Amino acid sequence: MNIATGAMNTLLPKLAELVVGEYKLQKGVKGEIKELEKELTYISAALRKVSEVPVDQLDEQVKVWARDARELSYDIEDAVDTFMLRGKGREQEGQDTSSLKGFIGKAANLYKKARNNHKIHNVIKDIMDQVKKVSECRDRYKVDNIAAGPSLVSVDPRLEAMYRKAAEIVGIDGPKNELVKRLMNEDISSLQQPKIISIVGVGGLGKTTLANALLQDLKAKFDCHFFVSVSFNPDIKKIFKNILVQLDEDKYGHIDEAWEINLLINKIIDFLKNRRCLCVIDDLWKELPWDTIKLALQDGTHGSKIIITTRNKAVAEHVGGGIYELKPLSNDDSRELFYKRIFDSLDDFRPDLSKATEKILKKCGGVPLAIITTASLLATKPRCSVEWEKVNNFIGSGSENSPHVDKMNMILRLSYNDLPFHLKTCLLSLSKYPEDQVIRKDVLVWSWIAEGFIARVESNLQETGEGYFNELINRSLIQPVNKESPFFMCGERDVYACQLHDMVLELIIKLSAEEGFATTSLSDGEQAGASSHQREIIRRLSLHNSSNANASITERKLLSKVRSLDVFGRADLTMPVLSRFCVLRVLQLEDCSGLDNNHLKDLSNLYLLKFLRLQGLKVTELPESIGKLESLETLDIRGAYESVIMLPLSFGKLGKLVRLLATRVELPDGVALENTKSLQELVGIRLTLHAMTEIGKLRELKVLELFIKEEPESSSTGNSNELVRTCLQMCPNLLQVLVLRAPGVLRSMDFMAPVPSGLQTFMCNIYIMAIPRWIDSSLSCLTVLFIRLLHAHARVQPEHLDKLAGLPSLRSLRIFLLPPDEQEKLVIHSSPSSFPCLTDLRIWCPLMFLKFQPGAMRKLQRFCLSFDARKTAEHFQTNAFDYGFENLPSLQHVDIELKWDKHHEAGDAISKTINDHPNHPSLNFYFLEP
């Protein structure tokens, strides 16, 4: 029962603000608020104790009390937020009180003040009566005497890399080698129709990990490949679109929404003709989806292979082909996986932990997810046998004959129970997402902030939220997601999103239903995690897949208290009338392609809305109603279909807006931004003279992405250059991130000098002829740099690299190079002052001309390189593929994208170098078709 604690934590500071803030309250009313605050503080302390006890160990009366306290805290917060928004006494500044008009205005303000005091007095009196009833129940049930659970220690810092090593390496070689033999054993029959192998096993056993490992190992031997997840409630149309995009993103990246399933099937069949394809169909639950999917794949007569993963053996038998039943890990592999998750080295393991370890591993039953989850829990605790025995005892009986799923549920629930209350709340909020959904980290964190899951007392809400996100990854409760390709030049290397394992999603859906946290209506009209007792009051509502069945839940339920509304699928077919949501804080619409501004007219009624995400808009301008969203902090309209969206004239009224995120928007003339003093992130704004003037007024701006529009060939670029330069000069030194986008080529960017001294990230998505002169060691804060260099008529010289090498804080460097054909090889020398902090280097260059001297780039851990093998071999005839990778002392990960490596000369040379490297870095190849 953690949710009430979170709600109370956001409420108490607001009550304190009512007393000291500028709300023109009388002394008697302030006294009543202080008394209410004191009583709620006692309730909050009791709720914190309740939240530390596992739900299944709580007395039913205590559960009821906690639920009532939670509902009350929500209602109080709604009332307080509404009053704080509307209840400020706003006397007219500078009015002439000696005149009759001034006297009337002052009298009107006094009347408004008295009326507000009367209203808040009545509201507080009603609230106080309810609070006293809750307090009496607290005393009656002796909630204050409930035993608190064990305290937590700090989380270990190892995140994605450790998770991936643990999950993908241990115990996978045997099954993988066996499946490779079975898949690649060519015979006449396998050339007549696709060879199919189904991997069968319980959830969490590693089926998806094994299938993905096979795909990565074998895809180079096929003409094409794809990986799709089917899930429990599949959207077949979406699956076929996903297949087409993976097969040919350039051709099918923007598929017409009108395409029906039969057309999608025909497109796939046409593409796969005369091609050998490796297909992975992951997480197949039922027979019917396969019967449809196979229609697009059955004509593969050139040795195509299909890998299926499923929990149900009957489904695998229906599919046909071979069946591989994945077994739990052996004792040795389980132990190795367990140790790797907790210890940096096996030498750190203490013999006195052996007994508890064996007991825990027996209960995990060789299920990788269970082992990782339990090990993640232990990683946060002292390494002593007493603490480990406590964890073992909490897991439960764990008898030898218990099904793996039962063990998994016990272990996952244990991990949930061990979370601090704020992380429990954040994890439960993920229950609203569909299966296999890739959930953006930034969207998740901003929605947490909007709902108050992150206390406003934190100095930096976004950094705190990202810390919560990382901690959930570290505890193996969510899975990290990177950009699909390491050569994605314009994004961050760090984890940008997450996904939920099916078992974890099942657990939090059940817990969410038990606590009345969220209501999710599935595509078939069923309610996720529904029990016999369904609540009338809904606080969070999630609608999936645009089914008319969702109408039933919106008709019979009370929606006036919904705080969060998420619609996954066509919003125009599903979204209820917005005017019914009086206290909404979060509104997220995944597919707005069918919406017009008429659908959004009721936005003006959502006075408390803090987070608005409209994905896939097809409008050319946003509605004026957005300007009435007085509480809005985040406006996210990325992924729009239109090339440019015009902001409304009312945009300047959004005084609390912190971030605007768009693909491309334009600020109309007449919109002033002096009132948007909170704006810190402005992404996707088209640079105009008016926009430049207004951006200069944003004194808190930290992130700026500008789109420089293309000018007619007859005009000089001086105008746009001057706009950029002036805009940057007007920006505050707080600016940390600068992104520039424009079509065409700029001869130089020297005109931008000087740039803000605190700049940390500069990403230039424009071809330039030379590295700007202002990029030098004076940019002491610059940590991320992405540039596109077009040296069509001049060679890349050593001094160009020396400028980059001198950046003192640079950690991530991405260069897109187009050198001339006569380019010579350049050596990156060893020097303590050369690239002193660089850990991540990514180079896209048709002609690879760099070589590393021993000791160069001493801290480089990840190196990604994309080049044309044939062109490089022709240009550098001797030692063409000798780049000195063995001379990079800290190298851990290497990704190579090759074009025209017909005889594998480049691949073989690089493989030998990396295999001989003392660090044994991971090596991934990506082969491009000519």
N, C-alpha and C positions, 0 to 999 in steps of 0.2 A: 504493500500500500504506500507507494512512494509518490504518487502523483499529487496528492494533497500537499505534501511537503514542498514540492516545487511551486505550486500555485501560491502557497502562503509566503514563500520567499520573495515573490514579485509583489505581493500585496502590501506587506509591512512597510517597505520603503515609500510606497505611494501614500500611505496614511501619514507617515512622518512628513512628507512633502506638503500635504494638505495643511498641516499645522503651521509650518514655517514659510510656505510659499505665498505668492501674491494672489490669494483667492478671496480676500476681503471677508473673512469669516469672523463672526463675533466671538468674544472670549468664551461665552458659554458653550458654543458649538465646538470650539477648539478643545475645550475640556472633555466634551463627550467623545471626540475623536481620540484623544489621548487615552481615555478609559477603554475604548474599543481596541486600540492598538495594544494596550497592556494585556487584555484578555486574550487576544489573538496570539500574542507572543507565547503565552502558556500553552495554547492549543498547538502552536507550531512546534514547540519543544516536545510535546507528547507525540505528535505525528512523526517527528524525526526518529524517535525511539521505535515506533511501530514500523517505520520503513526499513529498519535494520534487522527485522525479524522476517524470516521466510514466510511467504503468504500461507503455505500449507501448515505452518506451525501456529498460526494465529487463531485465537478464539473467535467464533462466529460473531459474537457481540462486538468485539473489537473491530472486526472487519466492517460491520455495519456502521459503527461510530466513525471510523476513518473515512468511509465513503460519504457519509453525511457531512463531515467536516470539509472534505474536498469539494463537494457540490456547493456548500455554503461559501467557501473561499472564492470559487468561480463567480458566484452571483455578486458577492461583495466587490470583487475586482471589476466586474462589468459596470456596476453602479458607480464606483469611484472613477473609473476611466471616463465614463460618460460625463460625470460632473466636472472632472478636471479639464475636459475638452470644452465644455459649454459654460462652466461656472465662473470663469475669471471675470472679475469686474474690470471693464476696460473704459476707464475715464478718458475723455478726449483730451489728448495732450495739447497744451498751449491754447485752450479755448478761452475766450473772453468771458469770464464769469460775471463781469459787471453789466453786460448787456442782457436783455431779456432772453435772447436765444441761448446765451451761455447759462443763465440761471435755470432755464427749462432743462437744458442738457444735464446740468449737475443734479437737478431734482430727479430726473429720470434715472441717473446712475445710482442715486441713493435708494430709489424704489427697487431697482433691479437687485441691488446688494441685499436689501431686506428680504426680498422674495427668494433669492438664492439661499440665504441663511435659513429661512423657514423650510424650504424644500430639503436641504441637507439635514436639518434637525429631524424632520419626519423620517427620512431615509435611515439615518443613524439609529433612531429609536427603534424602528422595525428590525434593523440588523442586530441591534444589541439584544433584543428579545430572543432572536434565533440563536445568537452566540451563547447566551446564558443557558439555553436548553442543551446545546452541544456540550457545554462545560459541565452541566449537571450529569450528563451521561458519561462524560470522561471520569468524573469522580465515582459514579456508580459502578462502572466497569473496571475501576482501578487501572486505567490505562497508563498512568504515570509510573506504575510499578513494573511494567513489562520489562523483561530482560533485553538488554541491547546486545547486538551481535558483535563479533570481533572487528577491530579496526583494520583498515587497509594500509599497506605500505605503498610507497611510490612505484609507479609503473616503470618497467624497464624500457630503454629507448629504442630497442631494435624493432623495426616495423616490417615493411614489405619484404625486404631481401631475405630476412630470416624466415618469415612465413613461407615464402616461395621455396626456399631450399628445403625446409622441413616437409612441406606438403608434396613436392614434386620429385625429390630425389630418392628418399628412403623407401626401399622395398619395391620400387617400380621397375627395375631393370629386368627381373625375371619375367613378369607378365608381359612387359613390352616386347622383349625378344621373342617370346612364344607367339605373340600376336603378329609380329612382323613376319615370322616364318609362315604363319597360316595365311596371312593376307597376300604375301608376295609370292607364294608358291603357284606359279603360273601353269595353267593347263588349258586345254582346248575349251573346256566349258567356261572357264573364267573369262575368256575372250568373247564369248557369245552373249553373256549377260553379266551385270555387275556382281562381284563377289561381296557377300554381306557377312559380317560378324557382329553379333550382339554381345555387349559386355553387360552382364547381369550381376546385381548386388544391391545390398541395402544402402540407403542414403548415408552419405558420409564416408563410404568405403573407399572412395577415390576413383570412381568410374570416369568422371569428367576429366580429372587430372591425367588419367591413363590415356584416354582418347585424345586429349590435347597433345600429350607427349608424342603419340603416334603420328599425329598430324604434322607436328613440327619436324619430326625425324624423316618423314616420308614425302612431304609435299614437293620437294625438289625433283622427285622422280615422276611427277604428274604434270599434265598440261595446265591444270587448274585445280582449285580446292575451295571448300567452304566449311564453315562450322556454324550450325544453328541450334538453338535450344527450343524445344517444343513446349515443355512445362505442362502443368495440370490442366489449365484452361487455355488451350492454344488459339491464337489468331492466325489461321492458315494463310490468309492473304498477306499478313505482315511477314510471315515466315518466308513465303515465296519472294516477296520484295527484298528481304534480307539476303536471300540466296543470289538473286540477280545483281545486287549491289556488290557483293563479294566477288562475283564472277567477273564483272566489268563495271567498276564504279564510274568511269567516265561516261559510259553509255546509259547506265541505269541509276545514276546518282539522284535524279529527280523524276521519279516515276509518276506518271499521271494517276491521280486518285481514282479516275474513272475506270481504270483497267480492272477487269473482272478476273476471277481465279483461272478460268480456262485460258485467257490470253496470257496470264503470267506463266502458266504451265507450258504453253506453246513456245514462249520466249526462252524458257530454260531448256526445253528439248532442242530448239534450234541452236542454241549456244553450245550444247554438249555434243552435238553431232561431230564425229571425227575427232573428238577430244577425249583424253584419258583424265578422269576426274577423281579426286579423293574427297569423299563426302563424310562429314560427321553429323549425325542426327542425335543430339544430346537430350537426355531427360524425357524419353518417350514413355508416357504413362498409360495410354490407351491404344486400342487397335485402330479405331476409326481415323485418327489423324494420319497414321502411316499409310492407310489405304488411299488417301488423297495425295500425300507427299510422293509416294512411289510412282505415281503417274508421270511425274516429271523426270524420273531417274531411270525408268526401266529399260530405256533404249540404249544404254551405254554398252557398246559392243567393242570397245577398244581397251579393255582391261581396267575399267573403273572399279573402285572399291568403296564400300559403304560401311561405316562403323556406327553402330547403334549403341546407346547406353540406356538402360531401363532398370527400374527396381522390380519389375514384374516378369517372371520367367514365361508366363503365358503369353505376354505380348511378344517376347523374343521368339517363341515358337510360332506365333502367328506370322511374324515378319519372314521367317524362314532363314536359310543359310546356317552358318555355324553359330554356336552359343559358347561363350567363354564366361564361366562363373567365377567372378573375382572373389578371392578368398581374403579373409582378414590377414593382417600382417603377422609374420612369425614373431616369436618372443624376442629374438635378437633384433629384428627390424623395428619392432615396437619400442624396445629399449633405446635403440639408436635415435629414433625419431623423438622420443621423450627427452633424452639428454640434450639433443641439439637445440631444442626449444628453450631449455633452461640455462644451459652452461655454454660459455664461450669455448671451453675446452673440456674434454673428458677428464683431464687431470684435476679439474675443479670438483669433480664428484667425490663425495665423502662416503666411506664404507658404511657408516651408521645409518645412511638413508636407504640402503639396499632393501631392507625388509619392507618399509613403507612403500617403496617404489614397486616392488613385485605385487603387493596387494592392489595398488592403484591400477597397474597395468592389467591385472587380471579382470578388474571391473570394466576397463575400457574395451576389453574383448578384441583387441587388434584393429579397431576402427580408427583410421587416421584422424578424422575430425574430433573424435572423443579424446584421443591422446593429445592432440594439439591444444584443445580447449582446456583440458585439465592441466597440462604443462604450463599454459599461459597463466592460469590461475596461480600455480605454485611459484611462477617467476616473480610474482608480486609479494611473496611472503618470505620470511626468514628461512634460511636453509638449515633447518634442524628437524630431527625426527618427530618431535612433539607436534610441530605445526603440520607436518606432512601426514601424520596419523589423524589429526583433526579433519583434514580434507578427506582422507580415506573414509572416516566414519560418517561424514556428511553425505557421501555419495549414496549410501544405502546398502542393502544386503548384497547386491551384486552376485547372486548365486550363479553357478556355472551354466545353468540351463536357461538363464534369462535371455530373451531375444535382444539382438543388438539395438533395436529401436528403443526398447525400454531403458537400456543403459544410456543411450544417447540422451534421451529426454531427462533422465536424472542428472546427468552431467551438465547439460546445457542449462537446466534450471538452477543447478548449483552455481554455475558461473554467473547467471543472472542475479541470483540472490546476493552474490558477493560484490556486485557493483554498488558504488555509492549512489545515493538517490538521484543525483542529477544525471548520471549516465543511464540509469534505468529509464528515466523519462525520455532521454534522447533515443535510446534503443527502441522503446515502444513506439516512438513516432514513425519508425520505419515500417511498422505493420501496415501502413496505408498503401504501400507500393505494391504493384503486381509482381508476380514471380519473374525472376531473371531480369528485372529492371536495373539498368545502369543508373545509379543515383549520383548526380553531381555533388561534389563536396561543397562547393560554394553555395549552391541552392539549399542544401541541407542545413548548413550553418546559418544562413540568413533566415530560414524559416524557424530554426530554433530560437534565434534572437527575437523574432517577431512574436513568438508565442510565450516568451518569458522563461524559456528553459535555461537560459543563461542569465544569471542575476545581473541587473544593471549596475551593481556596485563594482563589477569588474572594470579594470582600467581600459582594457582593449577587448571588446566583446568578440570580435572576429577571431583574434588570436586564441582566445579562450575556447571558442567553439571549435576551431581547428584542432586544439589540444584534445577536446572531447572525442572528436572524430578519430584522431590518431590512437587514442587510448582504446577505443572500441576495436580498431584494427589489431592493436597489440594483444588484445585479449582474445583474438581470433573469432570474434562475434560478427564482424563484417569482413568482407574480402576486398582487398585493395584492387583498383582498376587503373591501369596506365593508359596513355594514348596507344592506339592499336599498333602504330609503327614508331620505332625509335627515331625515324627520320622525319617525324612531324615537327617541322622547323619552328612553327609559330606558337607552340604551347610549352607549358612548363614540363620539366622532366618528372616532377613529383607526382604522386598519386593524385588524380584529379576527380576520382569518383569511387564508388564502392558498389558491391553487390552482396546479397544475402544468400547464404547457403539455405537450401530448402528446409532443412531441419530447424535452423534458427528461425526462419520465417514462420514455420508452423508453430513454434513455441511462442513467439511474441504475439502472434495473432490470437492464440488462446489466452495468453496473459492479458492482452489488451481487452478482450471480450470480458474476462473475469472482472477487471477493474473498471469497466465502462469507460475506457480511455478513448477508443475510437470505434466508429461503425463503418464497416467496409461492405459495399454491395457489389457482388461479383457479376460477371456477364450473364449468368443464368438466373439472376434475380435473387440467388441465395445470399445470406449474410455470413461473411467469413467469421468462423469461430462462434457461430450463434449457439445459444443455449435455449433451454425451454423458457427461461425468464429473460425477455428482452426489454431494455430500458426505453422509456418514452423520450427522455431527455438525451439529446445527442450533442456532444461537445466538439467532436471532430468527425467529419463525414468524407468518405472516399468512395467515388463511383468509378467502376471499371468498364471499359470496352463499349461504351455508348449503347447500352441495352435499354430498351423501353421498360424492361422489368424494374429499372431503378425508380420508375415513377411511383411504385407502391411504397417505397420507403420514404420518399419525399412528401407523399400525400398524408401518410398516417402518423408521421413523427413530427415532434415539435422542433422546428428549425431555428427558432428565434434565439437560441442559446449556442448555436454552432460557432466555434472559434476558428475552425480551419476547414476549408472545402478544397478538395483535390479531385479533379476530373481527368481520368486517363482514357483516351479515346476521343471521338468526335464530340466536342463540347456543345455544338449546336443541337445535337440530338439528345443530350443528357442533362445539361445544366439546368437546375431549378431556377426559378425567378429570384434574382439577387436581392430584391427588396425584402425578402423573407429573412435575410441574415442580418440581424440588427447589430451583433457584436463581433462580426467576423474580423479576425486579425490576419489570416493567411488565405489567399486565393491563388490556386495554381491550376491552370488549364493547359493540358499537354498538347492538344490539337485544336487550334483556333481557326483552321482553314475554312470552316463553314460559317464563321461568325462575321457579322458586320457591326457597325457602330450602334445599330438599333438594339442588338443583343446586349450591349454594354452600357446602355443609357442609365441603368439602375446602379451603376458604380457610384454615382453621386451620393447614394444613401449609406455607403459603407464608411462612416466617419472614423471608425477605429482601425480600419485596415492598415497594416504596416508592410505587408509583403504581397506584391502582385506580380505574377509570372504568366505571361500570355505567349505561348509558343506557337509558331506557325501561322502568324497573322497574315491575312491577304488584303489588308486595308492600306490605303496610301496616306492616311492621317489618323491620329488617335483622337478619340472623342473628347469634347470639352469637359465632360463629366469627370475626367481624371483630375482636373484641377481642384475638385471639391474633396479630394481624399486628404484631409487635414493631417492625418497621422502617418501617411505613407512614408516609409523609409527606403524600400527597395522596389524599383520598377524594372523588370526584366522582360524585354521583348526580343531577345535574341532568337534567331531561326525564322525570321519573317520571310515570306515569299517575295514581297515587293523589294525593289532595289533600294528605294529610299522611303522612309516614313516621316511625314511631317509631324512634329510635336504640336500639341494644341496651344492656342494663345493663353490658355489658363495654366500652362506648365509652370510659369513663374510664381504661382501661388503655393507650390509645394514646399513650404518652409521647413519641413522635417526630413525631406528627401536626402538620403545619404549616398545612394548610388543609382545611376541610370545605366543600364546595359542594353545595347542594341547592336544589330549587325550594321545598320547605317541609318541615322536619323538626321533631320535638319531642323535647326532652330529658326522659326519664322521671324521676320522683322516685326518689331513691336513687343516681343517677349523680353522682359528684363529679368535678370537673375539675381538682383541685389537682395531679394528676400529668401533665396535658396542658400542660406548661409551654412547649412549643414552638409552641403554636397561635397563628397570626398572622392567619388569615382564617376567619371564621365567617359563611357566607352561607346565608340561608334558614331561620334558626332562629325558631320560634314563641316569642314572649315570654310566659313564665309567671313566677310568683314564684320557682320553683326555678331556672329558666333565668337569671333576673336575678342571683340570688345566685352562681351558678357562673360566669357571664360575668365578674363582678367579680373573679374570681381569676386571670384570664388577663392577666398583666402584659406580654406581648409582642403583644397584639392590635392589629392595624393596620387590618383591614377587618372591618366588622360590618354585616350586613343582617338587620334584624328584621322579622318579620311580627307585627303587632298584631292579635289575633283579635277578631272582632266580638262585642260584648256585647249581651245582651237589651235591648230598648228601655226596660224598666223600671229598669235599673241605671244608675248614674251612670258617666260616662267617667273619673271621677277615679281609679279603681283602675288602669286601664291607663296613664293619664297619669303616675301616681306610679311605676309600674313603669319606664316609659321614662326618667323623670327620674333615678330612683335608679340605674338601670343605667348611664346616661351618666356620672353622678358617680363611679361605681365604676370606670369604664373608665380605663385609663392615658392620659396625654397623648400616647402614641405613636399613638393612633387617628388614622388619616388619611382613611378612607373610611367614611361612614355612609349607609346606605340604609334608608328606612322604607317599609313597605307595610302597607296596611290597607284594608278596605272602608269605605264611608260617607264622612262629612264631619266634620272637626274644626273647631270654631269658632276655635280658636287653638292655636298651638304654643309660646306664650311659656313654658309650664310647663317646657320642656326646659332652660332656662338654669340654670347656664352649661354650654356644650358644651366638649369638649376643645379647648384652644387651638391645637393643631397640625392641626386638621381641614382637609383639602385638598379633599375631595369630599363634597357633601351632596346626596342625591337623595331627594326626598320624593314618593312615589307615592301621596299622600293629598290629597284636596281640603281646602284650608284657606281660612279667610275673610279672612286678612290675612297679610302678610309678617311672620314672627316678629321680635320686637323685638331679639332677640340677633343677628340678621344685620345686622352693621354693620361699620364700618372696623376694629374690634378683631380681626376674623377675618382676620388678615394673611396667612394661608397658603391661604385658600380660593381654589381655581382653577376648580372645576367646581360649578355649582349648577343643580338642576332642581327646580322647584316647580309645583304646581297651585293656582291661585287661583280661588276661586268668589266673585265679587262679585255676588251675586244681588240685593242690596238697596242696595248702595252703589257709587258710581263709583270707578274707579281714579283716584287722585289723584297729582299731581306728586311729593309726598313719598314715595309708594311707590317710584317709580322712582329718586328721589334716594338712598334707602337702598342700592339695588343699585349705583348709579353710584359710591358711595363705597368699594366693596370694592377694595382696592389691588392684589390679585393675580389677580382674576377673569379667566379666559381664555375660558371656555365657559359660556354662560347659556342655559338652556332653560326657557321659561315656557309653561304651559298655562293660558290665561285664559278665563274665562266672565264677561264684564262685563255690566252691566245694559243695557237697551235705550236708556236716556237718556245713555249714555256720551258725553262730549265728546272731541274730539281732544286729544292731549297731544303736546307738542313736546319732543324730546330735544335739549338745548342743547349748544353747543360749549364745552368747557372741558377744559384739560389734566388736571384732576383727576377728570373724569367718565369712568368706564369706561376707565381708563388702559391696561389690558392686554388688554381684550376683543378676541378675534379671531374668535369663533364665536358667533353669535346665532341661536336658533331659537324661533319664536313660533307657537303654535297658538291662534288666536283667531277665533271666528265673525265678530266685528265688528272690523275693522282700524282702530285709532284712533290710531296712532303716526305721527309725522312727524319727520324728521331735519333739524336745522338745519345749515347749512354748517359743516363741520369736526367734526361730532359723531362720536363713536366712531372716533377717528382711526386705530386699528389694526384695525378690523373687516375681515376678509377674506372670511368666509363668512356669508351671511344666508339663512335658510330661513324661509318664511312660509306659513302655511296659514290661509285665511279664506273666508268666504261672500261672494262678489262681489255677489249681489243684495241681501243684507241690508245690506251696507256702502253700496251705492249709494242705497238707500232712506233710510238714516239720514243720510248726509252727501251731500246732493243736489248740492252744488257741489264740484268738485275732489275727488271721492270717492276717486279712485285716485292722487292726488298725495301720495307719501310721502317725497319728498326723497331717493330712493336716489342721485341724482347728487351729493349732498352728502357721501357716505361716501368719503373720499379713498383708502382702501386696499382697497376692495372688489374681490374677484377671482372669487367664485362666488356665484350666486344661484339658489335653488330655490324655486319658487312652486307651492303646491298650491291649486287653485281649485275652489270649489263654486258652482254656479248662475251660470256666466259664459256664458249662452246666446248672447249677441251679441258675445262676445269683447271687450267694452269694457275690462274690467280687464286682460286679457292684452295687448291692443294698447297700452294706456297704459303698462304696465310694460315691455313690449318696447321701446317708443320711448325710455323713460328709460334703460334699460340699454344699448341700442345707442348712445346719445349719450354714455355715460359715458366719460371719457378712458382708463380702464383696460381697456375692452372686456371686462367680466367674462363668464364663461360663464353661460348662462341656461337653466334646465331647467323646463319646466312639467309639472305633474301634474294632470289634470282628474278630479274626482270626480263620479260620477253622483249626482243629487239623491236 
